[in-house]
Amino acid sequence: MSATYVYGLVGADARLPEDLKGLGPSGRVSTIAHGEVAAIVGDVPVDRPIGTRDDLLAHEAVVDAVAATTAVLPMRFPAVVESDGVVEELIAPHHDHFVDVLDALDGKVQFTLKGRYEQDVVLAELVEEDPEIRALQEKVRELPEDASYYDRVRLGELVVTALEERRDDEGERLVQRLEPFAAEVVAHRPGQPDDVVNAAFLVERARIGEFEDAVEDTGRDLAGRVRLRLLGPLAPYDFVPEG
Amino acid sequence: MTVATQRQGGGYVERGGGGSSSLADVVELILDKGLVIDVFVRVSLVGIEILTIDARIVVASVDTFLRFAEATNRLDLYGKGKGGKDLTELVEGVTEGGARGKTTGMLDAAVDKVGDMLGGGREEREPEREEAPRRRPARQRAREREE
């Protein structure tokens, strides 16, 4: 029995970019079509477990390169099936569902926007505006490090809470500002207290320029306070329906 | 590839993705996302070993608090003597002092850990993960790309 790696699914008439490099020993990426759906497939390393850092990066690079030109339904990493099963077990039983999902994603692409506070600027604002933080900061400053442990924890807690309040508010407004340029939005809770936003936007290809301009305008307005990073165009990772 | 089609714009927003993302971005972007169907469960039948990746990054809250307390106290070094009142001076002082970015290392460290779990391998995208490029102004990065 042999195994096949599946990167994602596209319409049977989709054409893949030519320079794709897969995670298997051959590096080749091709498609196996059945009906209106095709699986983007490649070979699988047999001499080592699959799921390394390079495998992850290769999976993303293939899926996103395809996404740049055509609608793709990404598989969850890492996706390996029996070679014989690609048509019979993967595509055939779910064919109509895949067609519906690909139709819904057709002509749209994901962008992920991340933003982080310029830490020193925003911390200075908090110290300036919050008497409790300022008082505690002054107290901690007077004490030797050993003696100030609990005050430092409390200070940090206050700062983190204040930061998160601020970013929940600012992050929401940021997403609202860009929402009109997207078909759908998924806002994730940012990971670190000074992360302002982590949101996925499903954007119609025809409106990519408009969306990018809006992000750029937002970045200009926030310059010096929030640093924005825009990833994309990407496969619609955050817009894959459950089940 | 796709980078070539991206417009540089005014450079207020850093760009990535489409095969040029850092490991940290990719981990956050794609792990635990994408289509799952039952056929993958049977992969063990094929005799392929699959590494399990748990990318949840848990940071103990006390550590987080202490990091931000430290970052806040660092501000004070430069605010001292100015009464801590003049925001502009305070901010300029801090920026010029270069004492910044201390707390940004945490996620990178965690990602290193994830990277280790994912297994070493080639590290061609490694430079993306360094702190310095990420902290540089987008405009500067854009300029460097053009060179």
Interface residues (C-beta under 8 A of the other chain):
Chain A: M1 S2 A3 G8 L9 P17 D19 V44 V46 P49 I50 G51 T52 R53 D54 D55 L56 L57 H59 E60 A61 V63 D64 A65 A67 A68 L73 P74 M75 R76 F77 P78 A79 V80 V81 E82 G85 E89 L90 H94 F111 T112 R116 Q119 D120 V121 L123 A124 E125 L126 V127 E128 I133 R134 Q137 E138 V140 R141 R152 V153 R154 L155 G156 E157 V159 V160 L163 G191 Q192 P193 D194 N198 G209 E212 D213 V215 E216 T218 G219 R220 A223 R227 L228 R229 L230 L231 G232 P233 L234 Y237 D238 V240
Chain B: M1 T2 T5 R7 G9 G10 Y12 V13 E14 R15 G16 G17 G18 G19 S21 L23 D25 V26 V27 E28 L29 I30 L31 D32 K33 G34 L35 V36 I37 V39 F40 R42 V43 L45 V46 G47 I48 E49 I50 L51 T52 I53 I57 S61 V62 T64 F65 L66 R67 F68 A69 E70 A71 T72 N73 R74 L75 D76 G79 G84 K85 L87 L90 V91 V94 T95 R100 G101 T103 T104 M106 L107 G115 L118 G119 G120 G121 R122 R125 A138
